[in-house]
Amino acid sequence: MLLNFKLKNFKSFKNEITFTMLSSMQKTHNDYVIQKNISGNKIRVLPMSVIYGANASGKSNIILAMNILRIMIKEGTLDCKELEPFKSTLSFIRDSSWFQPVELEITFSTVNNIYQYGIEFTNIDDYSIQKEYLYINNDEIFERTKTDKIQIPISSLVKKGYIDKNEDAFANILLKKLNQALDDKSLVLTGAVRNLVHADYFIEIQTWFENFHVIMNANDMDFRQKDLKSIFQTDKEQKKEVGRSYFESEAVKEIMGFAEFGNQKIGFVAETENDELSMCSIYTVPFEDKELADSRYSVQMIVDSELMESKGTIHLIRLIQPFIDALRTGGVIVLDEMDASLHFEIVVSLIRIFNNKELNQKGAQLIFNTHNPIYLDGELLRHDQIVMVEKRKDDLTSDMYSLSDYKLRPEERILKNYLDGKYGALPHMDLEIAFKHILEREEKQN
C-alpha cells in the first residue's frame, strides 16, 4: 500500500509537499479505512483519494512525479529512453531552483515491512543522481551522496539481521567495489547492493513496483495478450478468423451489459500470437433481403472499435484490466483524469468498489485527479480522501492540502461550499470578458 509520496522542486511544486494515503482521525466512514499492523506499526490507510484543482494548478504533476520515480526504479537508471523527453523540464524553472535537485520520496508497505526510498537528481541537460537512500522499518539500509558515495551501516545491519553474520567481510568488500564502480545515473537500489542485504526485501520492493500502475493517458495503453489473459475466455473459446486470433472477454461482456453501451460485442484481434491487440466491435446484422429478413440468417460485421464506439466506451474497457490487476494483487492504480469521457455514475461505481472492503479484500488503492465536483459527496468520500491543489498567484508555486485540514463537521455541505470557493482550488474566471475584448479588437481591425 502507498503510504506517503513526497516531492520538492518538481515542476510547479517548488516547496516540499507530501501526498499521503494515511487516514486522519475522522470517525465517519471509518469502515473505508484499511487498518494494518506492520512490523509493530499500527497504520490506518485510505483505499482511494481524489485530487482536485484548476487547470495548470499542478494536480497532474503529482501523478507525473510518481510516474517518473516508477520509471527510474523499473529501468534502474536515469539514462533511458522513457526519461529522455523530460530532460531540463522537471525542476521548478521560474527561479534559480532550476539548478537545484529534484527530490522524490516514496513510503509504502508490504504485508511484513514498511519501505522508504528517496532520490535526488539534477536534470539540466543531463541527469545526475545527487542522493539516494533506503530505509526498511525505519532502519537505514544505505545512503548514497555525490561526495561520500555509498554508505552502508554494515555492522548495524548484521546485528539487526538484514545481513548474515558470516557475510560481514564479504559485505565490506562488496561495498568497496560498489563505490569504485559507482555511476551517477545508475540507481543503487536496483544494483549490486541487492546481493548484500537479504534478497527477500528487494523481491518485495520489485513486486510492489510491478503492481504500482501509473497511467498518464489510458488511450496510450497497448493491449497485449499476456497482460489481458485474465479477462479472456479459455483457450478453447479462442477463435481463428482469416489468419487472425480473435478473443472475447466475459469481463468486458458483463461490464458492457451493466453499463448499457449497446447490444454489440467487444472483442480483441491480433494478426499473430505475440502482436498487440486491437479492440473490435462485432455487430450482428440481418440480411436485407425480405425473404431472409425473418429467418435466422444474419452476418456478423467486425469493425475497428475506434470507428464505432464512443471514447467513453473505449476508455472504460482499457481500464478493466488494470483495475482487475490492482484488486487481485492489492496493487496501486494512479490515473491522470480517469473520468475523462466517462459518465460520472461509472466513476462513482469505481470509487465505491475501492471503498468497499468486501470487494477490495487485498487493500488495493485508487488515486486520480479530476475537475468534476460531483464526487464531493459526504456519503461517497471521506474528507481526507479529497485533496486540493492550488497555484499561488504571487510566485506561481503549487500548494497541496487535504479537505480534512479544515476539520469540517460530518454534515458539512462540501459540494456547495466548494462551488462557493470556500476551500479554494477552484478557478474563478470570466471568459466572457476576454472574448468580448477579442471580438472588439478584431472588429476594429476589420
C-alpha positions in Angstrom: 0.0 0.0 0.0 1.2 3.5 -0.8 1.6 5.5 2.5 3.3 8.8 1.5 4.8 10.4 -1.5 6.9 13.5 -1.2 8.2 15.8 -3.9 10.2 19.0 -3.9 11.4 21.3 -6.7 9.4 19.3 -9.2 7.6 21.2 -12.0 5.2 23.6 -10.2 6.0 22.3 -6.7 8.9 24.4 -5.5 8.5 23.6 -1.8 8.3 20.1 -0.3 4.8 18.7 -0.2 3.5 15.3 1.0 0.7 13.4 -0.7 -0.5 11.0 2.0 -2.7 8.0 2.0 -2.7 7.7 5.7 -6.1 8.5 7.2 -7.0 11.3 9.6 -8.9 10.6 12.8 -12.2 11.3 11.1 -14.8 9.0 12.5 -17.4 9.0 9.7 -16.9 6.3 7.1 -14.4 4.5 9.3 -15.3 1.3 7.5 -13.5 2.6 4.4 -10.1 2.7 6.3 -7.7 -0.2 5.9 -6.2 -1.0 9.3 -2.9 -2.9 9.5 -0.2 -3.8 12.0 3.1 -3.9 10.1 6.4 -4.6 11.8 4.9 -3.3 15.1 3.4 -0.1 13.4 -0.3 0.3 13.5 -1.3 2.1 10.4 -4.7 3.4 9.0 -4.6 3.7 5.2 -7.1 5.1 2.7 -8.2 2.9 -0.2 -8.6 5.8 -2.5 -8.0 9.5 -3.0 -9.3 12.2 -5.4 -7.2 15.2 -6.4 -9.0 18.5 -7.3 -7.6 21.6 -8.8 -7.9 24.2 -11.6 -6.3 23.7 -15.0 -2.5 24.2 -14.6 -2.7 24.1 -10.8 -0.3 21.2 -10.7 -2.5 18.3 -9.9 -1.2 16.3 -12.8 2.4 17.0 -11.7 1.8 14.8 -8.6 0.9 11.9 -10.8 3.8 12.6 -13.2 6.2 12.6 -10.3 5.0 9.2 -9.3 5.4 8.0 -12.9 9.0 9.4 -13.2 10.0 7.6 -10.0 8.4 4.4 -11.2 10.3 4.6 -14.5 13.6 5.2 -12.7 13.1 2.2 -10.5 11.8 0.0 -13.3 14.8 0.9 -15.6 17.4 1.1 -12.8 18.9 4.1 -14.4 18.2 7.8 -15.3 19.7 7.2 -18.7 16.8 5.6 -20.5 14.5 6.4 -23.5 11.4 6.9 -21.3 13.1 9.8 -19.5 14.6 11.5 -22.5 11.6 13.8 -23.2 11.7 15.2 -19.7 15.3 16.5 -19.6 15.6 20.0 -18.3 11.8 20.2 -17.7 11.3 18.5 -14.3 12.6 21.1 -11.9 10.9 24.4 -10.9 12.1 26.7 -13.7 10.8 30.1 -12.6 13.8 31.0 -10.5 17.3 29.6 -9.5 15.6 26.4 -8.2 16.0 25.1 -11.7 19.6 24.4 -10.8 18.7 22.6 -7.6 18.0 18.8 -7.5 14.5 17.4 -7.8 13.6 15.4 -4.7 11.2 12.4 -4.8 10.5 10.1 -1.9 8.0 7.2 -1.6 6.9 5.3 1.5 5.0 2.1 1.0 4.1 -1.1 2.9 4.0 -4.8 2.1 2.5 -7.5 4.3 5.5 -7.5 6.5 7.6 -4.4 6.0 7.5 -0.6 5.5 9.9 0.8 2.9 11.0 4.4 2.5 13.0 5.2 -0.6 14.2 8.6 -1.8 16.2 10.0 -4.7 17.5 13.5 -5.6 18.7 14.3 -9.0 19.5 17.2 -11.3 18.1 17.3 -14.8 19.6 20.3 -16.6 20.8 18.9 -19.9 21.9 15.6 -18.3 20.5 13.6 -15.4 22.8 13.1 -12.4 22.0 11.5 -9.1 22.9 13.6 -6.1 21.4 11.5 -3.3 19.7 8.2 -2.8 18.6 6.3 0.3 16.6 3.3 1.5 15.0 2.6 4.9 13.3 -0.6 5.9 11.1 -0.4 9.0 13.0 2.9 10.0 16.3 1.1 9.7 18.8 2.8 7.3 19.9 0.3 4.6 22.1 2.6 2.5 22.6 6.3 1.7 24.4 7.4 -1.4 25.6 11.0 -1.9 27.6 12.8 -4.5 30.5 13.4 -2.1 30.5 10.5 0.3 29.4 7.9 -2.3 27.6 4.8 -0.8 27.4 4.5 2.9 26.0 1.2 4.4 25.9 0.7 8.2 27.1 -2.9 7.8 27.7 -3.8 11.5 24.2 -2.4 12.4 22.5 -4.4 9.6 24.3 -7.6 10.6 23.2 -7.0 14.2 19.5 -6.5 13.1 19.6 -9.5 10.7 19.5 -7.7 7.4 22.9 -9.2 6.6 24.1 -12.7 7.7 26.9 -12.6 10.3 29.1 -14.8 8.1 28.7 -12.3 5.3 30.3 -9.4 7.2 33.6 -9.5 5.5 32.0 -10.0 2.1 29.8 -7.0 2.7 32.7 -4.7 3.2 34.5 -6.0 0.1 31.3 -5.6 -1.9 30.8 -2.0 -0.6 34.3 -1.0 -1.7 33.7 -2.4 -5.2 30.3 -0.7 -5.4 31.9 2.7 -4.7 34.6 2.0 -7.2 32.1 1.3 -10.0 29.5 3.9 -8.9 27.7 5.6 -11.9 25.9 8.9 -11.3 23.0 7.7 -13.5 22.5 4.2 -12.1 20.4 3.5 -9.1 21.9 1.8 -6.1 18.5 0.3 -5.2 18.4 -1.9 -8.3 22.2 -2.6 -8.5 24.6 -4.9 -6.8 23.5 -3.8 -3.3 20.8 -6.4 -3.7 23.5 -9.0 -3.2 24.4 -7.6 0.2 21.1 -7.4 2.1 18.7 -10.4 2.2 17.1 -10.9 -1.2 13.6 -11.2 0.2 13.5 -7.4 0.8 14.4 -6.5 -2.7 12.0 -9.0 -4.1 9.2 -7.3 -2.1 10.3 -3.9 -3.5 10.3 -5.2 -7.0 6.9 -6.9 -6.7 5.4 -3.8 -5.2 6.5 -1.6 -8.0 5.3 -4.1 -10.6 1.8 -3.6 -9.0 2.2 0.2 -9.0 0.4 1.3 -12.1 0.6 4.9 -13.1 -1.4 5.8 -16.2 -0.9 9.2 -17.6 -3.2 8.6 -20.6 -5.3 5.5 -20.9 -5.6 6.0 -24.7 -1.8 5.4 -24.9 -2.1 1.9 -23.4 -1.5 -1.0 -25.7 -3.4 -4.3 -25.4 -1.1 -7.2 -25.0 -2.3 -10.8 -24.8 0.0 -11.6 -21.8 -1.5 -8.6 -19.9 -5.1 -9.3 -20.7 -5.2 -13.1 -20.3 -7.1 -12.9 -17.0 -10.1 -11.3 -18.7 -10.1 -13.6 -21.7 -12.2 -16.7 -22.0 -10.4 -20.0 -22.1 -8.2 -21.0 -25.0 -10.9 -23.4 -26.2 -13.1 -20.4 -26.9 -10.3 -18.5 -28.8 -11.4 -18.2 -32.4 -9.4 -18.0 -35.6 -10.5 -15.9 -38.5 -8.6 -15.3 -41.7 -5.3 -15.9 -40.0 -6.1 -13.7 -37.1 -6.6 -14.7 -33.5 -9.9 -13.4 -32.0 -10.5 -13.2 -28.3 -13.7 -12.5 -26.3 -13.9 -11.5 -22.7 -16.6 -12.4 -20.2 -15.5 -9.4 -18.0 -15.9 -7.0 -20.9 -19.2 -8.6 -21.8 -20.6 -8.2 -18.3 -19.4 -4.6 -17.9 -20.8 -3.7 -21.3 -24.2 -5.1 -20.2 -24.3 -3.3 -16.9 -23.2 0.0 -18.5 -25.8 -0.4 -21.2 -23.4 0.6 -24.0 -25.3 -1.3 -26.7 -26.1 -4.8 -28.0 -22.8 -5.1 -29.8 -20.0 -7.4 -28.6 -16.5 -6.1 -28.0 -13.6 -8.4 -28.8 -9.9 -8.3 -29.5 -7.9 -9.3 -32.6 -4.3 -9.9 -33.3 -2.5 -10.9 -36.5 0.0 -13.1 -34.7 0.2 -14.7 -31.3 2.7 -12.0 -30.0 1.1 -9.0 -31.6 -0.5 -6.2 -29.7 -4.3 -6.5 -29.7 -6.8 -4.2 -31.4 -10.2 -3.7 -29.9 -13.0 -4.6 -32.3 -16.8 -4.3 -32.3 -19.0 -7.2 -33.5 -22.4 -6.3 -34.8 -25.0 -8.9 -35.8 -26.7 -7.6 -39.0 -29.8 -9.4 -40.5 -29.9 -9.9 -44.3 -31.6 -7.1 -46.2 -33.5 -9.5 -48.4 -37.1 -9.6 -47.4 -37.3 -13.3 -47.9 -34.5 -13.8 -45.4 -35.2 -11.0 -43.0 -37.5 -13.1 -40.8 -35.2 -16.0 -40.8 -32.4 -16.9 -38.5 -29.8 -15.9 -41.1 -27.6 -12.9 -40.4 -24.0 -11.8 -40.8 -21.5 -10.6 -38.2 -19.6 -7.5 -39.0 -16.2 -7.0 -37.2 -15.2 -3.3 -37.2 -12.4 -1.4 -35.5 -13.9 -0.1 -32.3 -12.2 3.3 -32.8 -14.5 3.8 -35.7 -17.7 2.7 -34.0 -17.6 3.2 -30.2 -17.6 6.3 -28.1 -14.5 7.5 -26.4 -16.1 6.6 -23.0 -16.7 3.0 -24.0 -13.1 2.5 -25.2 -11.7 4.4 -22.2 -13.6 2.1 -19.7 -12.6 -1.1 -21.5 -9.0 0.0 -21.5 -9.1 0.4 -17.7 -10.7 -3.0 -16.9 -7.5 -5.0 -16.8 -5.5 -2.5 -14.6 -8.4 -2.4 -12.2 -8.7 -6.2 -12.0 -4.9 -6.4 -11.5 -5.0 -3.9 -8.7 -7.9 -5.6 -6.9 -6.5 -9.0 -7.4 -3.0 -8.2 -6.1 -3.7 -5.3 -3.7 -1.8 -3.0 -6.0 -2.0 0.7 -6.6 -3.5 2.3 -9.6 -2.9 6.1 -10.3 -4.7 7.8 -13.2 -4.4 11.2 -14.7 -8.0 12.4 -15.3 -9.5 8.9 -15.0 -13.0 10.3 -15.6 -12.3 11.9 -18.9 -15.1 10.7 -21.3 -16.7 8.6 -18.6 -20.2 9.2 -17.2 -20.0 10.2 -13.5 -22.1 7.2 -12.4 -19.4 4.9 -13.7 -16.7 6.8 -11.8 -18.9 6.7 -8.7 -19.2 2.9 -9.0 -15.4 2.6 -9.3 -14.9 4.7 -6.2 -17.4 2.5 -4.3 -15.5 -0.6 -5.3 -12.3 0.5 -3.7 -14.1 1.8 -0.6 -15.9 -1.5 -0.2 -13.8 -4.0 1.8 -15.9 -6.9 0.7 -14.8 -6.2 -2.9 -11.4 -4.7 -2.2 -10.2 -7.5 0.1 -6.5 -7.1 -0.7 -6.4 -3.4 0.1 -5.9 -2.1 -3.4 -5.7 1.7 -3.8 -7.0 4.1 -6.4 -5.8 7.7 -6.9 -7.0 10.0 -9.7 -7.4 13.7 -10.4 -10.5 15.4 -11.7 -12.3 18.6 -12.3 -15.8 17.1 -11.7 -17.2 18.3 -8.3 -20.0 15.7 -8.4 -17.9 13.3 -6.2 -17.7 15.8 -3.4 -20.5 14.0 -1.6 -20.2 13.3 2.1 -21.7 9.9 1.6 -19.2 8.9 -1.1 -15.8 10.1 0.2 -14.2 10.9 3.5 -12.8 14.4 4.0 -9.2 13.0 4.0 -9.8 11.3 0.6 -10.3 14.7 -1.0 -7.0 16.6 -1.9 -6.9 20.1 -3.2 -4.1 21.6 -5.3 -3.9 25.4 -5.8 -1.3 27.6 -7.6 -0.3 30.7 -5.7 -0.6 33.9 -7.7 2.5 35.6 -6.2 5.1 33.1 -7.3 3.1 30.5 -9.3 4.1 27.7 -7.0 1.7 24.9 -6.3 0.3 24.1 -2.8 -1.5 20.9 -1.7 -3.8 20.3 1.2 -6.5 17.9 2.3 -10.1 18.8 3.0 -9.6 17.2 6.4 -7.3 20.1 7.2 -10.4 22.2 7.5 -11.8 20.0 10.4 -15.3 20.0 8.9 -18.4 18.8 10.5 -19.8 15.5 9.2 -22.9 17.3 7.9 -20.9 19.9 6.0 -22.3 20.7 2.6 -19.0 20.0 0.8 -20.2 20.3 -2.8 -21.9 23.6 -2.2 -19.0 25.1 -0.3 -16.5 24.0 -2.9 -18.5 25.7 -5.7 -18.8 28.8 -3.5 -15.0 28.8 -3.3 -14.7 28.1 0.4 -11.9 25.6 0.1 -10.0 27.2 -2.8 -8.6 25.1 -5.7 -11.5 26.4 -7.9 -10.8 28.6 -10.9 -12.8 31.8 -10.9 -12.6 33.1 -14.4 -14.9 35.1 -16.7 -14.1 34.2 -20.2 -17.0 36.4 -21.5 -14.9 39.5 -20.8 -11.8 38.0 -22.6 -13.9 37.0 -25.6 -15.6 40.4 -25.6 -12.3 42.2 -25.8 -11.0 39.8 -28.5 -14.1 40.4 -30.7 -13.9 44.2 -30.2 -10.2 44.2 -31.3 -11.0 42.1 -34.4 -13.9 44.4 -35.2 -11.6 47.5 -35.0 -9.0 45.8 -37.2 -11.6 45.0 -39.8 
